[in-house]
């Protein structure tokens, strides 16, 4: 059991780093003769997302400082890394929940000090079943970016990244009114660019169904209810991944 916990924690820490390094290497490998595109690649190359672990939690943190620091690129990298973590761990029968939000903060000795950590933890606890919830500041930040001009400039790039993030937002119809929105991690928009296939999604569904039935057999209604919610979400996305509904 101890080895399992250690391996899970190691995976939680290394998984996002692998994804973020892959994203960064892709931008470094993109060669272009266009001065404007070279400038954009340099901009994206400056994106930094820190990964730190505490207890059974892993925090992904980044600073959003003006256009010159590519804030929407940093935020989109963080969302992609978090979402892939949730999907990969579900496929490995190791469920996790996550929360993402934005708050004012300070960078002191290479450490980010911000209330966003507490907000993310609160969202994670509010999630109930394995999924990702986002806070009000996140939604506001993304919606404001949609007002930027749609052109080849860095401002236009930020707007298009904002459109992608906005398209990932999802309201679970089973949530009560006013509940935080989530990331549609098995939805059509994420499928467009994420390295996820139908086999992974089928593994997730199998795990969710087995967990629901296990907790039902053990008469644990709270845990059973969480996986019933996960099953309901997966079934609503089954056709996207060419899976037959149960």
C-alpha positions as CSV (number, residue, x, y, z in Angstrom):
1,X,0.0,0.0,0.0
2,X,2.8,2.4,0.9
3,X,4.5,1.8,-2.5
4,X,1.2,2.5,-4.3
5,X,0.8,5.8,-2.5
6,X,4.4,6.8,-3.2
7,X,4.0,5.9,-6.9
8,X,0.7,7.9,-7.1
9,X,2.4,10.9,-5.5
10,X,5.4,10.6,-7.9
11,X,3.0,10.4,-10.9
12,X,1.0,13.5,-9.7
13,X,4.3,15.5,-9.5
14,X,5.9,14.3,-12.7
15,X,2.9,14.1,-14.9
16,X,2.3,17.9,-15.3
17,X,6.0,18.5,-15.7
18,X,6.2,16.0,-18.6
19,X,3.2,17.7,-20.3
20,X,4.5,21.2,-19.8
21,X,8.0,20.2,-21.0
22,X,6.5,18.7,-24.1
23,X,4.5,21.9,-24.8
24,X,7.6,24.0,-24.4
25,X,9.8,21.7,-26.6
26,X,7.1,21.9,-29.3
27,X,7.4,25.7,-29.4
28,X,11.2,25.5,-29.4
29,X,11.1,23.1,-32.3
30,X,8.8,25.3,-34.4
31,X,11.0,27.1,-36.9
32,X,9.7,29.9,-39.0
33,X,11.2,32.6,-41.2
34,X,8.5,35.1,-40.2
35,X,9.8,37.7,-37.7
36,X,6.3,38.1,-36.2
37,X,6.0,34.3,-35.6
38,X,9.6,34.1,-34.3
39,X,8.7,36.9,-31.8
40,X,5.6,34.9,-30.8
41,X,7.5,31.7,-30.3
42,X,10.0,33.7,-28.1
43,X,7.0,35.0,-26.1
44,X,5.6,31.5,-25.6
45,X,9.0,30.2,-24.7
46,X,9.0,32.5,-21.6
47,X,5.9,30.8,-20.1
48,X,6.7,29.2,-16.8
49,X,4.3,27.0,-14.8
50,X,5.7,25.8,-11.4
51,X,4.8,22.4,-10.0
52,X,5.0,21.9,-6.2
53,X,3.6,19.1,-3.9
54,X,2.2,19.4,-0.4
55,X,0.7,16.5,1.5
56,X,-1.6,14.7,-1.0
57,X,-2.0,17.8,-3.1
58,X,-0.1,19.1,-6.2
59,X,-0.2,22.7,-7.1
60,X,0.4,24.1,-10.6
61,X,1.1,27.9,-10.4
62,X,1.9,30.6,-12.9
63,X,2.0,34.4,-12.9
64,X,-0.4,36.3,-15.2
65,X,1.5,39.6,-15.8
66,X,0.5,41.6,-18.9
67,X,0.6,40.6,-22.5
68,X,4.4,40.6,-22.6
69,X,4.4,37.6,-20.2
70,X,1.9,35.6,-22.4
71,X,-0.7,35.2,-19.6
72,X,-3.3,33.3,-21.6
73,X,-0.6,30.9,-22.9
74,X,0.5,30.2,-19.3
75,X,-3.2,29.7,-18.2
76,X,-4.0,27.4,-21.2
77,X,-0.8,25.4,-20.5
78,X,-1.9,25.0,-16.9
79,X,-5.4,23.9,-17.9
80,X,-4.2,21.4,-20.4
81,X,-1.7,19.9,-17.9
82,X,-4.3,19.7,-15.2
83,X,-6.9,18.1,-17.5
84,X,-4.5,15.5,-18.8
85,X,-3.6,14.6,-15.3
86,X,-7.2,14.0,-14.4
87,X,-7.9,11.9,-17.5
88,X,-4.7,9.9,-17.3
89,X,-5.2,9.0,-13.7
90,X,-8.8,8.1,-14.2
91,X,-7.7,5.8,-17.0
92,X,-5.2,4.2,-14.5
93,X,-8.0,3.8,-11.9
94,X,-6.4,6.5,-9.7
95,X,-9.1,9.2,-9.5
96,X,-8.3,12.8,-8.7
97,X,-10.2,16.0,-8.4
98,X,-8.9,19.5,-9.2
99,X,-9.7,23.2,-8.9
100,X,-8.4,26.2,-10.9
101,X,-8.8,29.8,-10.0
102,X,-7.0,33.2,-10.2
103,X,-6.2,35.6,-7.4
104,X,-3.7,38.5,-6.7
105,X,-0.3,37.3,-5.5
106,X,3.4,37.9,-5.0
107,X,6.5,36.2,-6.3
108,X,9.0,35.9,-3.4
109,X,12.2,33.9,-3.8
110,X,10.7,32.0,-6.8
111,X,7.6,31.0,-4.8
112,X,4.1,32.3,-5.6
113,X,2.1,33.5,-2.6
114,X,-1.5,33.8,-3.4
115,X,-5.1,33.1,-2.2
116,X,-5.6,31.2,-5.4
117,X,-4.2,28.1,-3.6
118,X,-7.0,28.2,-1.0
119,X,-9.6,28.8,-3.7
120,X,-8.3,25.8,-5.7
121,X,-8.5,23.6,-2.7
122,X,-12.0,24.7,-1.9
123,X,-13.0,24.0,-5.5
124,X,-11.4,20.6,-5.4
125,X,-13.4,19.7,-2.3
126,X,-16.6,21.0,-3.9
127,X,-16.1,18.9,-7.0
128,X,-17.4,15.7,-5.3
129,X,-16.7,13.3,-8.1
130,X,-13.5,13.2,-10.1
131,X,-13.5,16.4,-12.2
132,X,-12.1,19.9,-12.5
133,X,-14.0,23.0,-11.3
134,X,-13.0,26.6,-12.0
135,X,-13.6,29.7,-9.9
136,X,-15.4,32.9,-10.7
137,X,-12.1,34.9,-11.2
138,X,-11.0,32.3,-13.8
139,X,-14.3,32.7,-15.8
140,X,-14.1,36.5,-15.6
141,X,-10.5,36.6,-16.7
142,X,-11.2,34.4,-19.7
143,X,-14.4,36.3,-20.7
144,X,-12.5,39.6,-20.6
145,X,-9.9,38.3,-23.0
146,X,-12.7,37.6,-25.5
147,X,-13.0,41.4,-26.0
148,X,-9.4,41.7,-27.4
149,X,-8.9,42.2,-31.1
150,X,-8.9,39.1,-33.3
151,X,-5.6,39.6,-35.3
152,X,-2.1,38.1,-35.7
153,X,-0.7,40.2,-32.8
154,X,0.0,38.8,-29.3
155,X,-3.4,40.3,-28.3
156,X,-5.1,38.3,-31.0
157,X,-3.3,35.1,-29.9
158,X,-4.5,35.7,-26.4
159,X,-8.1,36.1,-27.6
160,X,-8.0,32.8,-29.5
161,X,-6.5,31.0,-26.5
162,X,-9.3,32.6,-24.4
163,X,-11.9,31.2,-26.9
164,X,-10.4,27.7,-26.5
165,X,-10.6,27.9,-22.7
166,X,-14.1,29.4,-22.8
167,X,-15.1,26.5,-25.1
168,X,-13.9,24.0,-22.4
169,X,-16.2,25.4,-19.7
170,X,-19.0,23.0,-18.8
171,X,-22.1,23.2,-16.5
172,X,-23.1,19.8,-15.2
173,X,-26.9,19.7,-15.4
174,X,-27.0,17.7,-12.1
175,X,-25.3,20.4,-10.2
176,X,-27.5,22.8,-8.1
177,X,-28.0,26.4,-9.3
178,X,-24.9,28.6,-8.6
179,X,-22.5,25.7,-8.5
180,X,-19.0,26.4,-10.0
181,X,-18.5,25.5,-13.6
182,X,-16.1,22.7,-14.7
183,X,-13.8,21.8,-17.5
184,X,-15.4,19.5,-20.1
185,X,-12.5,17.1,-20.0
186,X,-14.2,14.5,-22.3
187,X,-16.0,17.1,-24.4
188,X,-15.6,17.8,-28.2
189,X,-13.4,20.8,-27.8
190,X,-10.8,19.0,-25.7
191,X,-10.8,16.1,-28.1
192,X,-9.7,18.4,-30.9
193,X,-6.2,18.8,-29.5
194,X,-5.7,16.4,-26.6
195,X,-3.7,13.1,-26.9
196,X,-6.7,11.1,-25.7
197,X,-8.3,8.2,-27.5
198,X,-11.4,6.1,-27.3
199,X,-9.6,3.2,-25.5
200,X,-8.6,5.6,-22.6
201,X,-12.2,6.9,-22.3
202,X,-13.6,3.3,-22.3
203,X,-11.1,2.4,-19.6
204,X,-12.4,5.4,-17.6
205,X,-16.0,4.3,-18.1
206,X,-15.2,0.8,-17.0
207,X,-13.5,2.1,-13.9
208,X,-16.4,4.4,-13.1
209,X,-19.0,1.6,-13.5
210,X,-16.9,-0.9,-11.5
211,X,-16.5,1.7,-8.7
212,X,-20.2,2.5,-8.6
213,X,-21.2,-1.1,-8.4
214,X,-18.5,-1.9,-5.8
215,X,-19.7,0.9,-3.4
216,X,-23.3,-0.1,-4.0
217,X,-22.5,-3.7,-3.0
218,X,-20.7,-2.4,0.1
219,X,-23.7,-0.2,1.0
220,X,-21.7,3.1,0.8
221,X,-24.2,5.5,-0.7
222,X,-22.0,8.6,-0.5
223,X,-19.2,7.0,-2.6
224,X,-21.7,5.3,-4.8
225,X,-23.4,8.7,-5.5
226,X,-20.1,10.2,-6.6
227,X,-19.4,7.5,-9.2
228,X,-23.0,7.7,-10.4
229,X,-22.3,11.3,-11.2
230,X,-19.1,10.4,-13.0
231,X,-20.9,7.6,-15.0
232,X,-23.6,10.1,-15.9
233,X,-21.1,12.6,-17.3
234,X,-19.2,9.9,-19.2
235,X,-22.4,8.5,-20.8
236,X,-23.3,12.0,-21.9
237,X,-20.0,12.1,-23.8
238,X,-20.0,8.5,-25.1
239,X,-21.0,9.4,-28.6
240,X,-18.1,11.9,-29.0
241,X,-15.7,9.0,-28.5
242,X,-17.7,6.5,-30.6
243,X,-18.6,4.4,-27.5
244,X,-21.9,2.6,-27.2
245,X,-24.0,3.9,-24.3
246,X,-24.5,1.5,-21.4
